[in-house]
Amino acid sequence: MDSTFQINHNNKKQGSTQNSNLKTQNWAAKQTIRYATLADVEAICRVHAATWQEAYRGLLPRDYLAGVSYERWLPMFTQTISKGLHDVAVFPHEGGVNGVGGCITYGPAREEELSGWAEITAIYVLPQLWRQGLGGPLMRFALEGLRQKNYQDCYLWVLKGNQRACAFYEKMGFTASGREKIFEHEGQSLWELFYSIHL
């Protein structure tokens, strides 16, 4: 890895990213992925809402997505960050919401049968910033942080049919196990696929 992109676990780690858009690449090269603070909560929630409405179009009912509001995530992220339940990191970007272009949440597995594993619970990049080199650095930041905490394996769940996300996870080294589950979310039954990676 070269030194064109900083990863700020302890202000010592460095990584790299590629970007076909030179302006965005030059901006990204100057930025440092950092851990989120309570001041970032609203921006993180707005990134979630905007990404849901675009990424899940055609996968979830139109009316349901139209009603998705950033406010639904406010209590969860306020608690997650204030109590340190999981790590939350943000990718600063001038084209983002209050300077946040993307975010990732990760930490210990929430499922009892996977005790000892790590989990990526969410990774979202604003739709207008897709394919501009934000997702890869965010994922590498999280995986490196998990390695530093001595996790050996990590998993995530992805909405079935979300081909863009599946392709991204596979590019990052995750593999599908064939395991599926139905996740009930606010009256919606969501089929999810299990992906994992050995750290």
C-alpha positions as CSV (number, residue, x, y, z in Angstrom):
1,M,0.0,0.0,0.0
2,D,1.2,3.5,-0.7
3,S,0.7,6.7,1.4
4,T,-1.8,8.5,-0.7
5,F,-4.7,7.7,1.7
6,Q,-4.5,7.9,5.5
7,I,-6.3,5.6,7.8
8,N,-6.6,7.0,11.2
9,H,-6.8,4.2,13.8
10,N,-3.9,5.6,15.8
11,N,-2.9,8.3,13.3
12,K,-0.2,5.8,12.0
13,K,-1.9,3.5,9.6
14,Q,-1.9,4.3,5.9
15,G,-3.7,2.8,2.9
16,S,-4.6,3.5,-0.7
17,T,-7.5,4.1,-3.0
18,Q,-8.1,4.4,-6.7
19,N,-10.5,6.8,-8.3
20,S,-11.4,7.5,-11.8
21,N,-12.5,11.0,-11.0
22,L,-9.4,13.0,-10.5
23,K,-11.0,15.8,-8.5
24,T,-12.5,13.4,-6.1
25,Q,-9.3,11.4,-6.0
26,N,-7.3,14.5,-5.0
27,W,-9.8,15.4,-2.4
28,A,-9.9,11.8,-1.0
29,A,-6.1,11.7,-0.8
30,K,-6.1,14.6,1.6
31,Q,-8.7,13.2,3.9
32,T,-8.5,10.9,6.9
33,I,-11.1,8.4,7.8
34,R,-11.9,9.0,11.4
35,Y,-14.0,7.6,14.2
36,A,-17.4,9.3,14.5
37,T,-18.4,11.6,17.4
38,L,-21.9,12.6,18.6
39,A,-21.6,15.7,16.4
40,D,-21.7,13.3,13.3
41,V,-24.9,11.5,14.3
42,E,-27.3,13.5,12.1
43,A,-25.0,13.3,9.1
44,I,-24.6,9.6,9.5
45,C,-28.3,9.1,9.7
46,R,-28.9,11.2,6.6
47,V,-26.3,9.2,4.7
48,H,-28.2,6.0,5.7
49,A,-31.6,7.4,4.6
50,A,-30.3,8.6,1.3
51,T,-28.5,5.4,0.5
52,W,-31.5,3.2,1.5
53,Q,-33.7,5.1,-0.9
54,E,-31.4,4.6,-3.8
55,A,-29.7,1.2,-3.1
56,Y,-32.9,-0.6,-2.2
57,R,-35.0,0.8,-5.0
58,G,-36.7,-2.2,-6.7
59,L,-35.9,-4.4,-3.7
60,L,-38.3,-2.8,-1.2
61,P,-41.7,-1.2,-1.8
62,R,-41.6,2.2,-3.3
63,D,-44.0,3.7,-0.7
64,Y,-41.9,2.2,2.1
65,L,-38.7,3.8,0.8
66,A,-40.4,7.1,0.3
67,G,-41.2,7.2,4.0
68,V,-37.7,6.4,5.1
69,S,-36.5,9.2,7.3
70,Y,-33.0,9.8,8.8
71,E,-34.7,10.3,12.2
72,R,-35.3,6.6,12.6
73,W,-31.6,6.1,13.1
74,L,-30.9,9.0,15.5
75,P,-31.5,7.1,18.8
76,M,-29.5,4.1,17.7
77,F,-26.4,6.0,16.6
78,T,-26.6,8.3,19.6
79,Q,-26.5,5.3,21.8
80,T,-24.0,3.3,19.8
81,I,-21.5,6.2,19.8
82,S,-22.1,7.5,23.3
83,K,-21.9,4.0,24.8
84,G,-19.2,2.6,22.5
85,L,-21.4,-0.4,21.5
86,H,-19.8,-0.6,18.1
87,D,-17.2,1.4,16.3
88,V,-18.5,4.0,13.8
89,A,-16.2,5.6,11.3
90,V,-16.8,8.3,8.7
91,F,-15.2,9.3,5.4
92,P,-15.0,13.1,5.3
93,H,-15.9,14.5,1.9
94,E,-16.8,18.0,0.7
95,G,-19.7,16.6,-1.3
96,G,-21.2,14.8,1.7
97,V,-23.8,15.7,4.3
98,N,-22.2,18.1,6.7
99,G,-18.9,16.9,5.4
100,V,-19.6,13.2,5.7
101,G,-19.6,11.2,2.5
102,G,-19.8,7.7,3.9
103,C,-19.8,5.7,7.1
104,I,-19.2,2.2,8.4
105,T,-20.3,0.5,11.7
106,Y,-18.6,-2.6,13.0
107,G,-17.7,-4.5,16.1
108,P,-18.6,-7.7,18.0
109,A,-21.1,-10.1,16.5
110,R,-24.7,-9.5,17.6
111,E,-25.7,-13.1,17.1
112,E,-25.0,-15.5,20.0
113,E,-24.1,-18.4,17.7
114,L,-21.3,-16.3,16.2
115,S,-19.8,-15.2,19.5
116,G,-16.2,-14.4,19.0
117,W,-16.7,-13.2,15.4
118,A,-16.7,-9.6,14.3
119,E,-19.6,-8.1,12.3
120,I,-19.9,-5.2,9.8
121,T,-23.3,-4.0,10.7
122,A,-23.6,-1.2,8.1
123,I,-21.6,0.5,5.4
124,Y,-23.1,3.3,3.4
125,V,-21.9,5.9,0.9
126,L,-24.0,8.7,-0.5
127,P,-25.3,7.6,-3.9
128,Q,-23.9,10.7,-5.6
129,L,-20.4,9.6,-4.4
130,W,-20.7,5.9,-5.6
131,R,-17.7,4.8,-7.7
132,Q,-15.6,7.6,-6.3
133,G,-13.3,5.6,-4.0
134,L,-15.0,5.8,-0.6
135,G,-16.3,2.3,0.0
136,G,-13.1,0.4,-0.2
137,P,-11.1,2.6,2.2
138,L,-14.0,2.5,4.7
139,M,-14.1,-1.3,4.6
140,R,-10.3,-1.6,4.9
141,F,-10.3,0.8,7.8
142,A,-12.9,-1.4,9.6
143,L,-11.1,-4.7,8.8
144,E,-7.8,-3.4,10.0
145,G,-9.4,-2.1,13.2
146,L,-10.9,-5.6,13.8
147,R,-7.5,-7.3,13.2
148,Q,-6.0,-5.0,15.7
149,K,-8.6,-6.2,18.2
150,N,-7.5,-9.8,17.4
151,Y,-10.7,-10.9,15.6
152,Q,-10.1,-13.9,13.3
153,D,-13.3,-13.8,11.3
154,C,-15.9,-11.2,10.3
155,Y,-19.3,-11.4,8.7
156,L,-22.1,-9.3,7.4
157,W,-25.6,-9.6,6.1
158,V,-26.7,-8.1,2.7
159,L,-30.1,-7.7,1.2
160,K,-30.8,-10.5,-1.3
161,G,-30.9,-9.0,-4.8
162,N,-28.5,-6.1,-4.0
163,Q,-26.1,-7.0,-6.7
164,R,-24.0,-3.9,-6.4
165,A,-23.3,-4.6,-2.7
166,C,-22.6,-8.3,-3.3
167,A,-20.1,-7.4,-6.0
168,F,-18.4,-4.9,-3.7
169,Y,-18.2,-7.3,-0.8
170,E,-16.7,-10.0,-3.0
171,K,-14.2,-7.6,-4.3
172,M,-13.2,-6.8,-0.7
173,G,-12.6,-10.5,-0.1
174,F,-15.9,-11.7,1.4
175,T,-17.5,-14.9,0.3
176,A,-21.1,-16.0,0.4
177,S,-21.8,-19.1,2.4
178,G,-25.2,-19.9,1.0
179,R,-26.8,-19.1,4.4
180,E,-29.9,-16.9,4.3
181,K,-32.3,-15.5,6.8
182,I,-35.5,-13.5,6.9
183,F,-35.2,-10.2,8.8
184,E,-38.3,-8.5,10.0
185,H,-37.9,-4.7,9.8
186,E,-40.8,-2.3,10.5
187,G,-43.3,-4.7,8.9
188,Q,-41.1,-5.6,6.0
189,S,-39.8,-9.2,5.5
190,L,-36.2,-8.9,4.2
191,W,-34.3,-11.8,2.8
192,E,-30.6,-11.4,3.7
193,L,-27.5,-13.3,2.5
194,F,-24.5,-14.2,4.8
195,Y,-21.0,-13.1,3.7
196,S,-17.8,-13.7,5.7
197,I,-14.1,-13.1,5.5
198,H,-11.2,-14.6,7.5
199,L,-9.1,-11.8,8.9
